[in-house]
Amino acid sequence: MAARVQALRPSDIVEQRLRGQTTDWRSRALEIGLLLSLLISLGVLVVLLADIIIKSFPVFATRPVDFLFSPLSARPASAGILQGLVGSLLLVLFVVLLALPLGVGAAVYLEEYAHDSALTRLIRTNIRNLAGVPAIVYGLLGLAVFVTLLGMGKILIAGGLTLAVVVLPIVVITASEALRAVPVSIREAAFGVGATRWETVRSHVLPYAAPGIFTGTILALARAFGETAPLLMVGAIAGTFSQTDPTDMLTGSYTALPTIIFDWSGKPQDEFRALTAAAIVVLLVGFGLVASQASYGEAEQGSFAPPAEDDIPTGPLG
């Protein structure tokens, strides 16, 4: 019995693992299962991407520039995505101007200023719940509030406000997580030399959390760039009657790239199927650019060094 206990000592188990004398078949089976899950998921993704790229090849082979800068048309040979690109960029601009400052400001207040009370915990819980609400629900909200109650009508401004509401909870959550990841020692060091709370947040907490906030907001913009259902609810045109001038889009009919894809995918002509695949490729390229920026933000966050003590702002005690 004593020999059995001796054989089960942790040091002996570690030594056997280091020498490779035993094989944990359950761990190996789990590793193989996880690897198969990864390969199957990547395989499905590769098949879908290959199918889309192959179908879009005729469009990019014959009219790559004309496809990007031509307006919408009922004729497949001359149809382009100019209005969709302009409308999507304007909508994303609204999200940047509204959701980002409001979301980051709310996160800073909740993490740096608000007391840990029952009300604060309730607000955080509701924000996390709102992040999981389907986008179509926000579309109904935008239709009821911005379009009908405020009398804006089905214009691009109402669509931008709706998308800002869609991504606002995501911005708050990601910014809060980035602020929560800042070491407490940085705040304590600043407070220890007499810095005010605002000096600490402005000069040390926000710079340290900036890469994480940047990553979260970039991913939130990607979701806003790809939303379709809320825009259809608040008046985005699924057809060829959208305005071309950006200034006219703000107060007139408008469309977006996902809305164009939704419209073209329902047309029976084979030419529109190729156009749909080409528009999806353009959308995926946009997502790829967003993902690269998010990866850059994560790399910056990993290499960010805490500020030196000499850089800590001094308050009345300094």
Phi, psi and omega in degrees: 000320180294322178295323179296317177297321179298325181288339183264009179294144182303323181297321179292322178297317178296319180295319178295321179294320180293324179279350180072029183278341181232158179233124178274095185293330178293318177294321179295320178295319177296319179297317179295319178297318178294321178296319178297320177299318178296315182295321179295316179297315179294324179296316178298317179297317180296320179297316180296316180296318179297319179297317180295316182294319180296317180292331181274350185301318179301325181290312182287338179282331184258322185212065182293313181285318180297326179294322182285327189245013175263146179286172177295150181205153175282349177264118183301328184294337182240004182285141177222186185239027183301310181298324179295317178296314181295315180297319180295319179295320178294320179296317178295325177298319176299318179297318180298317184285335185252304188288322184293306179296321179293317181293313180294320178298318177296320179295318179298318180295315183294325185268330188250337186241321185290142176282154180281080181247175179295324179294318179296317178296324177294319179296316179298319179296317179294324178296318178294324177293321180295330179294338180262003179288135178302147184295331181296331177294319176295327175297318176296322177297316178296322178296319183285322187268299188286315185283313188265303186295312180275354175069025180288329186083179183273077181239172184295328180298319177296321177295318178296319177296321179295315179295326177297320177293325180298314187267352182303313178299325179294318179297318179298316183294311182294321178293322178295318178296321178294320178291325180291338180279351179290129180301140179296332182298330179294317178293317181297321179296319179293315178296328183294334179260011173095011178289145176284168180297319180294320176297322179294314181293316185289317189267342186228312184291310181295316176300322179293322183271355185303316179300318178294320177296319180298317180298314181296319181290325177297317178294326176295321176295325177297321177294318179297324181293332183257004181284141179238311187301313179298324181292322177296326180289328185257015166111010177294137184281127173256067183185204186252013185254028178277153176290155178257323180286129180302323180292327177287332179295328184297327183239007181231202180290146183213167175213178179216165184299315177298327178292322177296317178299318178298319181289313182294327182294340180266000180274145186280341185291142177295328179298321179289334175295319176294321177295322178297315178298319179295319178295323177296321178298317178299318178296320179293325176297319175299317177297322179296319176297320178295316180296324178295321176294322178295319178295322177297320177296321178294321178296320177296323179294323180289331182262004183286129180263140178300148181295148179288156182296330181291341181271356182289126182293139180262142178260220183299331182284341182282000000 
